[in-house]
Amino acid sequence: MADIKTFHLPDLGEGLPDATIVEWLVKVGGIVRLDEPMVSMETAKAVVEVPSPFSGKLVRVHGDSGDVIATGAALAEFELDPNLPQRAEAESTGHHHGPPKAAAAAPAKGVGAEAPDHRGVVASDEGGEIASGGKAPRADEGTVVGAMQSSDRVHAEQATSIGGVKAVPAVRALARKLGVDLARVSPSGAGGVVTLQDVKSAAAAGSAKVGAAPAATPAAARAGAAPAWSTPSPPAAAQRTTLSAAGKPMRTTPPTVAATGQPEQLKGVRRNMARVMAAAHAAVVPTTLSDDADIHAWLPGNDITGRLVRAIVRAAKAVPALNAWFDGDNLTRTLHPHVDIGIAVDTDDGLFVPALRNADMLDAAGVRAAVNRLRAQVEDRSIPPSELSGYTISLSNFGVFAGRYATPVVVPPCVAIVAAGKGRHQMTPVMGGFESHRVIPLSLTFDHRAATGGEAARFLKAMLDDLALAQ
């Protein structure tokens, strides 16, 4: 029976949770030798060529180009060739190969969950569903990446004694990485050798940290002697007094405040708004850019809301990254060819955000008619629930009340929201002097997980350029 070995993706950086397959350098069915480049993987820091840990035939891969593989998940399977050099079966190498994040707990859809076909694939360009099933955590097998060899024979590491402590080099490397003092670790291996598990247990217990003071000797413990490192008990708290340091009377209790109202439970729209805002605040990584749109060139008859909608549409066409949805669990984004703008409508009952559908197909008159219809439906509560979701980007025109700039909340799955402040006049330098120009403050908040600062700046610039036009 053929000897099949499974290779699990090692940690290619400092605690990176996953890596993306760029290209398989060996085809399924091909022969690969020990330490030959097998696959190139892209991490958050670089593109890394992963060498083969075995010699033999590549019989199966657990992901294709563009798939994201969780650290510790199965990456490839090999049929070993006994006539070619193989890796050393050492107890440990010091490399970290933990199970996928979702294996330790009940997995849910998202990064770290097991996929139905490729067990370690956590995201794919094909957009396949991520299953919610899982398996038990895999034991650390210490897979070697780039095993060193001097001939066709690979030798196992030998334990050496340094400072009275016996351990293989890989165990010493792991101890240095985890900050464990080997001299304070109790060995469990044959002949008093410190093993990988000994180091891990000591690191988990925190009983052998480098630089920590030595533990008390058994004799001292039996005699009841106080540890050498024990600190003196803190001094008794200073007695409270009604006099200040200057000897003047001071109040030691808060003033009595009479309550003027009773707490009430949030209901309906406000309750839902509170939940949505809390969830958005916990999920999104927001960043805000602000600038002033100079509308000095506007001709009479321009509708501010209509112009803002048109500016958003043109900016979305120029920079599609902000007219998008982002899935933070699966780390996928959807760029929309159409523009549906969520228009924030303030009411006494709370905030409504109806969707202005197909804003990219409407002219100025169509935008005004649609906005008036949405506001009327919100006010008389006749708007259908389907019209309160599914928009691709949002607009808040809070400037009709007050305020210049803001940091509006991005509600997933949207990537961005535009906020317009209260228009004002400001002195603007022109050739030969100064002029009073009317400006509209704009704030663009975007989810920095899904869009770059450059994309957001170009989006805002496209809006400013469109708003600067006469009509």
Sequence and secondary structure as in RCSB ss.txt:
>XXXX:A:sequence
MADIKTFHLPDLGEGLPDATIVEWLVKVGGIVRLDEPMVSMETAKAVVEVPSPFSGKLVRVHGDSGDVIATGAAL
AEFELDPNLPQRAEAESTGHHHGPPKAAAAAPAKGVGAEAPDHRGVVASDEGGEIASGGKAPRADEGTVVGAMQS
SDRVHAEQATSIGGVKAVPAVRALARKLGVDLARVSPSGAGGVVTLQDVKSAAAAGSAKVGAAPAATPAAARAGA
APAWSTPSPPAAAQRTTLSAAGKPMRTTPPTVAATGQPEQLKGVRRNMARVMAAAHAAVVPTTLSDDADIHAWLP
GNDITGRLVRAIVRAAKAVPALNAWFDGDNLTRTLHPHVDIGIAVDTDDGLFVPALRNADMLDAAGVRAAVNRLR
AQVEDRSIPPSELSGYTISLSNFGVFAGRYATPVVVPPCVAIVAAGKGRHQMTPVMGGFESHRVIPLSLTFDHRA
ATGGEAARFLKAMLDDLALAQ
>XXXX:A:secstr
   EEEEE    SSS  EEEEEEESS TT EE TTSEEEEEE SS EEEEE SS EEEEEES  TT EEETTSEE
EEEEE TTS      S  S      GGGSS   SSTT   SSSTTEEE TT                  SS   S
SSS      EEETTEEE HHHHHHHHHHTB GGGS   STTSB  HHHHHHHHHHT SBTT      HHHHHTT 
  TT            SB TTS B   S       S      HHHHHHHHHHHHHHHH  EEEEEEEEE TT  T
T  HHHHHHHHHHHHHHH GGGSEEEETTTTEEEE SS  EEE EEETTEEE  EETTGGG  HHHHHHHHHHHH
HHHHTT   GGGGS  SEEEE GGGTS S       TTB EEEEE   EEEEEEETTEEEEEEEEEEEEEEETTT
S HHHHHHHHHHHHHHHTS  
